[in-house]
Amino acid sequence: MKCVSILAAEAETRELSLPASATSCSIRIPTLNNKGSMITRECEQFTEFIKVATLPNSRVLEIGSAFGFVALKALSKGASDYTANDACEDHLRILAKSVMDTYPDRHDNVHLLPGRFPEVATLLASESYDAILAANILQFLTNDELVEAFSQFRRLLKPGGKLFLSMLTAFADFLPKEFLISFNANVVPIKNLEDFQNYPGFIPSLKAIDSALTDDSFFAFNIDVTKFLLKREHFAVDYCDYDWTKSMRPWKTDGRETLIAVAKKEQ
């Protein structure tokens, strides 16, 4: 874990701040590592996660915190043990500076964990958290990494702990129409790990399907594959559906670009 005050001082020294494109009304703030953007819209799942975070003696983990929108909201409402993880340490430096600027008396309530999930999960103790949030981060993992990620979710949560997820889907507006056509033609119900490994939503290189995109891999979720990964680790699925809200921006696919899931670790 990294100390909030030390990372905040490093942010100050290096003059790190939110991207210049960010404004007080920005709904999406681009990340520094070109891994999508941080969403600043308070969706129901974020609100429920924050409620758990503010319960007495509650411990929570956020994976892919970016600049800390959810973390700061939770801190403002009284969260006392919040671990924020991100693969980009500069994101956590900016979060640390925000904590010191806004809630300096609560900086000991925040723990910063740089590193890529799920590899970094090995640094965390089993059954440590009452809730985990992973928002718009899982699509950057490979098939094998996703299997490991969901295994780590189960290991890290306390019995009865809640898992809150959002991820991009095959309907994401930046994916070529040809990909969606091919995906719909080849997707089949997932019954076992072999089916999962053959799932047509994994793209080894985005650039290979559109030269304007990055060379990163991308995993396009749907409801079936999400439920498979959750149930494989014996989670009880409370909710799993597309985010039909129109509040973020005009949708090209009727709100199916994002998938939301909430699950509970069975006792």
C-alpha positions as CSV (number, residue, x, y, z in Angstrom):
1,M,0.0,0.0,0.0
2,K,1.1,3.6,-0.7
3,C,0.7,6.4,1.8
4,V,-1.8,9.1,0.7
5,S,0.3,12.0,2.0
6,I,3.4,10.8,0.2
7,L,1.6,10.3,-3.2
8,A,-0.1,13.7,-2.7
9,A,3.2,15.4,-2.2
10,E,4.5,13.7,-5.4
11,A,1.5,14.9,-7.3
12,E,2.2,18.4,-6.0
13,T,5.9,18.3,-7.0
14,R,5.1,17.0,-10.5
15,E,2.1,19.3,-10.9
16,L,-0.2,16.4,-11.7
17,S,-3.9,17.2,-12.0
18,L,-7.1,16.1,-13.8
19,P,-6.8,16.2,-17.6
20,A,-7.3,19.6,-19.1
21,S,-10.5,18.4,-20.8
22,A,-12.1,17.8,-17.5
23,T,-14.7,20.3,-16.3
24,S,-17.1,20.5,-13.4
25,C,-19.8,19.1,-15.7
26,S,-17.8,16.4,-17.4
27,I,-19.5,13.0,-17.4
28,R,-16.5,11.2,-18.8
29,I,-12.9,12.2,-17.9
30,P,-10.2,10.5,-20.1
31,T,-7.6,8.5,-18.2
32,L,-3.9,9.1,-18.4
33,N,-3.1,5.6,-19.7
34,N,-5.6,5.7,-22.5
35,K,-7.7,3.0,-20.9
36,G,-11.1,4.6,-21.4
37,S,-12.4,7.2,-19.1
38,M,-13.6,7.8,-15.5
39,I,-17.4,8.1,-15.3
40,T,-18.6,10.8,-13.0
41,R,-22.3,9.9,-13.2
42,E,-23.8,8.5,-9.9
43,C,-25.5,5.3,-11.0
44,E,-27.5,3.2,-8.6
45,Q,-24.7,0.6,-8.3
46,F,-22.2,3.2,-7.2
47,T,-24.6,4.5,-4.7
48,E,-25.2,1.0,-3.2
49,F,-21.5,0.4,-3.1
50,I,-21.0,3.7,-1.2
51,K,-23.7,2.7,1.2
52,V,-21.7,-0.4,2.1
53,A,-18.5,1.6,2.3
54,T,-20.1,3.9,5.0
55,L,-21.4,1.2,7.3
56,P,-19.6,0.9,10.7
57,N,-16.4,-1.1,10.5
58,S,-16.9,-1.7,6.7
59,R,-13.9,-2.4,4.5
60,V,-14.2,-1.9,0.7
61,L,-12.0,-2.2,-2.4
62,E,-12.4,-0.4,-5.6
63,I,-10.5,-1.7,-8.6
64,G,-9.7,0.8,-11.4
65,S,-10.3,3.9,-9.2
66,A,-8.8,6.3,-11.8
67,F,-9.0,9.8,-10.3
68,G,-11.2,8.7,-7.4
69,F,-14.7,9.9,-8.2
70,V,-16.4,7.1,-6.2
71,A,-13.7,7.1,-3.5
72,L,-14.1,10.8,-2.8
73,K,-17.9,10.4,-2.7
74,A,-17.6,7.6,-0.2
75,L,-15.1,9.6,1.9
76,S,-17.5,12.5,2.0
77,K,-20.2,10.3,3.4
78,G,-18.0,8.8,6.1
79,A,-16.2,5.7,4.7
80,S,-13.5,4.7,7.1
81,D,-11.6,1.9,5.4
82,Y,-11.4,2.4,1.6
83,T,-8.8,0.7,-0.6
84,A,-8.4,2.3,-4.1
85,N,-6.5,0.3,-6.7
86,D,-5.4,1.4,-10.2
87,A,-2.9,0.2,-12.7
88,C,-1.7,3.8,-13.3
89,E,0.0,5.2,-10.2
90,D,-0.3,8.8,-11.4
91,H,-4.1,8.3,-11.2
92,L,-3.7,7.5,-7.5
93,R,-1.3,10.4,-7.0
94,I,-4.1,12.7,-8.3
95,L,-6.6,11.0,-6.0
96,A,-4.3,11.4,-3.1
97,K,-3.9,15.1,-3.7
98,S,-7.7,15.4,-3.9
99,V,-8.0,13.7,-0.6
100,M,-5.4,15.9,1.1
101,D,-7.0,19.0,-0.5
102,T,-10.6,18.1,0.4
103,Y,-10.6,15.7,3.4
104,P,-7.1,16.1,5.0
105,D,-8.3,14.8,8.4
106,R,-9.5,11.6,6.7
107,H,-6.5,10.6,4.7
108,D,-5.7,7.7,7.0
109,N,-9.1,6.2,5.9
110,V,-7.9,5.7,2.4
111,H,-5.3,3.1,1.3
112,L,-3.8,3.3,-2.2
113,L,-2.7,0.1,-4.1
114,P,-1.0,0.7,-7.4
115,G,-0.8,-2.3,-9.8
116,R,-2.7,-4.2,-12.4
117,F,-5.6,-6.5,-11.3
118,P,-5.7,-9.4,-10.9
119,E,-2.0,-9.8,-10.3
120,V,-1.9,-7.2,-7.6
121,A,-4.7,-9.1,-5.7
122,T,-2.0,-11.4,-4.3
123,L,-0.9,-8.6,-2.0
124,L,-4.4,-8.6,-0.3
125,A,-5.6,-10.9,2.5
126,S,-8.4,-13.3,1.9
127,E,-11.9,-12.4,3.1
128,S,-10.9,-8.8,3.8
129,Y,-13.7,-6.8,2.2
130,D,-17.4,-6.3,2.6
131,A,-17.7,-5.0,-1.0
132,I,-15.7,-4.7,-4.2
133,L,-16.4,-2.3,-7.1
134,A,-14.8,-2.8,-10.5
135,A,-16.2,-0.3,-12.9
136,N,-15.3,-0.3,-16.6
137,I,-12.0,-2.2,-16.0
138,L,-12.7,-5.9,-16.8
139,Q,-13.0,-5.4,-20.5
140,F,-9.2,-4.9,-20.6
141,L,-8.5,-8.4,-19.3
142,T,-7.9,-11.6,-21.3
143,N,-10.0,-14.7,-20.9
144,D,-7.5,-16.3,-18.5
145,E,-7.1,-13.1,-16.5
146,L,-10.9,-12.9,-16.2
147,V,-11.1,-16.4,-14.8
148,E,-8.4,-15.4,-12.3
149,A,-10.1,-12.0,-11.5
150,F,-13.4,-13.6,-10.6
151,S,-11.6,-16.2,-8.5
152,Q,-9.9,-13.3,-6.6
153,F,-13.2,-11.5,-6.2
154,R,-14.5,-14.5,-4.3
155,R,-11.3,-14.9,-2.3
156,L,-11.1,-11.3,-1.2
157,L,-14.8,-10.9,-0.2
158,K,-16.0,-11.8,3.2
159,P,-18.9,-14.3,3.3
160,G,-22.0,-12.4,2.2
161,G,-19.9,-9.6,0.7
162,K,-21.2,-7.8,-2.4
163,L,-19.6,-7.4,-5.8
164,F,-20.5,-4.4,-8.0
165,L,-19.5,-4.6,-11.7
166,S,-19.9,-2.5,-14.8
167,M,-18.2,-3.4,-18.2
168,L,-18.4,-2.6,-21.8
169,T,-20.2,-4.9,-24.2
170,A,-20.2,-6.0,-27.9
171,F,-22.4,-3.0,-28.5
172,A,-19.7,-0.5,-27.5
173,D,-20.0,2.4,-30.0
174,F,-16.4,2.4,-31.0
175,L,-16.4,-1.2,-32.2
176,P,-17.0,-1.6,-36.0
177,K,-20.4,-2.7,-37.0
178,E,-18.9,-5.8,-38.7
179,F,-17.6,-7.0,-35.3
180,L,-21.1,-6.9,-33.8
181,I,-22.5,-8.7,-36.8
182,S,-19.9,-11.4,-36.4
183,F,-20.3,-11.6,-32.7
184,N,-24.1,-12.1,-32.9
185,A,-23.6,-14.8,-35.6
186,N,-21.2,-16.8,-33.5
187,V,-22.1,-16.3,-29.9
188,V,-23.6,-19.4,-28.2
189,P,-24.7,-20.1,-24.6
190,I,-21.8,-20.7,-22.3
191,K,-22.0,-23.9,-20.3
192,N,-18.4,-24.7,-19.4
193,L,-14.9,-23.3,-19.5
194,E,-14.3,-24.5,-23.0
195,D,-17.3,-22.5,-24.2
196,F,-15.9,-19.5,-22.4
197,Q,-12.5,-19.9,-24.0
198,N,-14.2,-19.9,-27.5
199,Y,-16.4,-16.9,-26.7
200,P,-16.3,-14.6,-29.8
201,G,-16.3,-11.4,-27.7
202,F,-12.5,-11.4,-27.0
203,I,-10.5,-9.2,-29.4
204,P,-6.7,-9.8,-29.1
205,S,-6.0,-6.5,-30.8
206,L,-8.4,-3.7,-31.4
207,K,-6.1,-2.3,-34.1
208,A,-6.6,-5.5,-36.1
209,I,-10.3,-4.8,-36.5
210,D,-10.0,-1.0,-36.9
211,S,-6.6,0.7,-37.6
212,A,-7.8,3.9,-35.8
213,L,-8.0,2.0,-32.5
214,T,-5.2,1.0,-30.1
215,D,-3.3,-2.3,-30.1
216,D,-4.9,-3.3,-26.7
217,S,-7.0,-6.4,-26.3
218,F,-10.7,-6.0,-25.5
219,F,-13.2,-8.3,-24.0
220,A,-16.8,-7.5,-25.1
221,F,-19.2,-8.8,-22.4
222,N,-22.8,-9.9,-22.6
223,I,-25.2,-11.1,-20.0
224,D,-24.6,-14.8,-20.5
225,V,-20.8,-14.6,-20.1
226,T,-21.0,-12.4,-17.0
227,K,-23.4,-14.8,-15.3
228,F,-21.2,-17.7,-16.2
229,L,-18.1,-16.1,-14.6
230,L,-20.1,-15.2,-11.5
231,K,-21.8,-18.5,-11.0
232,R,-18.6,-20.4,-11.7
233,E,-17.3,-18.8,-8.4
234,H,-20.6,-19.5,-6.6
235,F,-21.8,-16.0,-6.5
236,A,-25.6,-15.4,-6.1
237,V,-26.5,-12.9,-8.9
238,D,-28.7,-10.2,-7.6
239,Y,-28.8,-8.2,-10.9
240,C,-27.3,-8.5,-14.4
241,D,-28.6,-6.4,-17.2
242,Y,-27.7,-3.7,-19.7
243,D,-27.5,-0.2,-18.4
244,W,-30.4,1.3,-20.3
245,T,-30.0,4.9,-19.0
246,K,-29.7,7.7,-21.5
247,S,-28.1,10.1,-19.1
248,M,-24.5,9.9,-20.2
249,R,-24.6,10.6,-23.9
250,P,-26.7,9.7,-26.9
251,W,-26.5,5.9,-27.3
252,K,-26.1,4.3,-30.7
253,T,-27.3,0.9,-29.4
254,D,-30.3,1.7,-27.1
255,G,-28.2,1.7,-23.9
256,R,-26.6,-1.7,-24.4
257,E,-23.0,-0.5,-24.5
258,T,-22.6,-1.0,-20.7
259,L,-23.5,-4.1,-18.6
260,I,-24.2,-3.8,-14.9
261,A,-23.9,-6.7,-12.4
262,V,-24.4,-7.0,-8.7
263,A,-23.7,-10.3,-6.9
264,K,-23.3,-11.7,-3.4
265,K,-20.7,-14.1,-2.2
266,E,-22.6,-17.0,-0.8
267,Q,-22.1,-17.9,2.8
